[in-house]
Amino acid sequence: MALKITEQCINCDVCEPVCPNQAIYIGDQHYEILPQYCTECVGHFEQPQCRQVCPVDCIPQDPEHVESQQQLLDKLLRLRAEPRS
């Protein structure tokens, strides 16, 4: 399941640089996560790094993007194989 950043985000800038897949970007109001790049850090870390550093706990799982651990790993392998533009 991909993660999402809620409107409780205080734009502290700590989540974006720790994302190994560059899935986090600054949106119109607050940081956001691109679900097609979010693997919840599967294949990189045991815990999602954005959640580890977030001071306000505003990064829940996104119920609109439900994925199994295997699907997240498959996504990571696909991301590694495809250059990102």
Backbone hydrogen bonds in HBPLUS format (Angstrom, degrees):
<---DONOR---> <-ACCEPTOR-->    atom                        ^
c    i                          cat <-CA-CA->   ^        H-A-AA   ^      H-
h    n   atom  resd res      DA  || num        DHA   H-A  angle D-A-AA Bond
n    s   type  num  typ     dist DA aas  dist angle  dist       angle   num
A0002-ALA N   A0065-HIS O   3.02 MM  63  5.64 145.3  2.14 154.0 161.7     1
A0062-ASP N   A0002-ALA O   2.76 MM  60  5.62 167.6  1.78 158.5 154.2     2
A0004-LYS N   A0060-PRO O   3.00 MM  56  5.90 152.6  2.07 168.9 170.8     3
A0006-THR N   A0058-CYS O   2.93 MM  52  5.45 165.6  1.96 157.9 162.6     4
A0009-CYS N   A0006-THR O   3.12 MM   3  5.98 163.8  2.14 124.5 126.9     5
A0018-VAL N   A0015-CYS O   3.19 MM   3  5.59 140.4  2.35 109.9 120.8     6
A0019-CYS N   A0016-GLU O   3.37 MM   3  5.68 162.7  2.41 111.5 116.4     7
A0022-GLN N   A0019-CYS O   3.36 MM   3  5.37 168.0  2.38 106.2 109.6     8
A0034-LEU N   A0023-ALA O   2.75 MM  11  5.06 162.6  1.78 147.2 152.7     9
A0025-TYR N   A0032-GLU O   2.96 MM   7  5.51 157.8  2.01 149.9 156.8    10
A0032-GLU N   A0025-TYR O   2.76 MM   7  5.51 158.9  1.80 165.4 172.8    11
A0027-GLY N   A0030-HIS O   2.84 MM   3  5.21 146.2  1.95 121.3 131.1    12
A0037-TYR N   A0034-LEU O   2.96 MM   3  5.64 163.1  1.99 122.6 128.2    13
A0038-CYS N   A0034-LEU O   3.16 MM   4  6.33 130.5  2.42 144.8 157.7    14
A0042-VAL N   A0039-THR O   2.92 MM   3  5.50 169.2  1.93 121.2 124.3    15
A0044-HIS N   A0041-CYS O   2.89 MM   3  5.21 158.8  1.94 133.2 135.5    16
A0045-PHE N   A0041-CYS O   2.88 MM   4  5.39 166.4  1.89 153.4 157.8    17
A0052-GLN N   A0048-PRO O   3.20 MM   4  6.52 148.1  2.30 143.5 152.8    18
A0053-VAL N   A0049-GLN O   3.13 MM   4  6.41 147.6  2.24 151.0 157.3    19
A0054-CYS N   A0050-CYS O   3.05 MM   4  5.99 133.0  2.28 143.0 154.5    20
A0065-HIS N   A0062-ASP O   2.98 MM   3  5.55 165.9  2.00 120.4 125.0    21
A0072-LEU N   A0068-SER O   2.94 MM   4  6.26 153.7  2.01 150.7 158.0    22
A0073-LEU N   A0069-GLN O   2.95 MM   4  6.22 154.2  2.02 147.6 154.6    23
A0074-ASP N   A0070-GLN O   2.83 MM   4  6.07 158.7  1.88 149.5 155.8    24
A0075-LYS N   A0071-GLN O   2.89 MM   4  6.07 151.6  1.97 142.6 150.4    25
A0076-LEU N   A0072-LEU O   2.99 MM   4  6.27 155.4  2.05 144.3 150.6    26
A0077-LEU N   A0073-LEU O   2.98 MM   4  6.30 162.3  2.01 153.2 157.1    27
A0078-ARG N   A0074-ASP O   2.96 MM   4  6.20 152.0  2.03 145.6 153.6    28
A0079-LEU N   A0075-LYS O   2.82 MM   4  6.10 156.7  1.87 152.7 159.4    29
A0080-ARG N   A0076-LEU O   2.94 MM   4  6.20 155.5  2.00 153.2 159.4    30
A0081-ALA N   A0077-LEU O   3.16 MM   4  6.31 140.6  2.32 136.5 146.3    31
A0081-ALA N   A0078-ARG O   3.16 MM   3  5.12 124.8  2.48  93.3 107.4    32
A0082-GLU N   A0078-ARG O   3.03 MM   4  6.21 138.2  2.21 147.4 158.0    33
